[in-house]
């Protein structure tokens, strides 16, 4: 309330008091009016203080509600963003690694990501999901890499027609109808997709072995890996680097 506003309300109060005095106590009019004039500013000041307090309380409540709304909106935005970006923690697997539950989701992931479901796309879906799943204990990573190695062998067999660990039975030394003397030779002759698959399986075997070696040490991998690398896939993928730097 402004000063001019206060003056108007004070004048109105005095006018009302004058009317009441003239009606009910004309003989004491001067005395009462003097009192009203003396106390009217104080009364109006009190009314102003109460009104201002109520106004300030309302403003503060509006601010609190607005902040709550902002926090909820921010939280929802983060949840929505997690659906669009590559999340670190897609599933939190505690011991033991739940291979069956993990495996059930791979076909849908392969279909959504690669638009086709076969042993090769399922392997890559397993690799992607391992990157997105938090590792809380190295035993979880060991079980996951056992699982991933098996998926890589099935992917290789789907492309080549035989398992890598049975390749010798299908090459020129044992099969007169086969023109290839080694898997590497076959991969080069058949093209880039065969070569990439062979490299991928060999790399998976190598990383699997490095993770097993890391598990035999007391290297504090949690303190040495960035949070984004502390996934089922990430721990195995960087096990060799951890071993190298600890040597």
Order of alpha helices (4+ residues) and beta strands (2+ residues): alpha-alpha-alpha-alpha-alpha-alpha-alpha-alpha-alpha-alpha-alpha
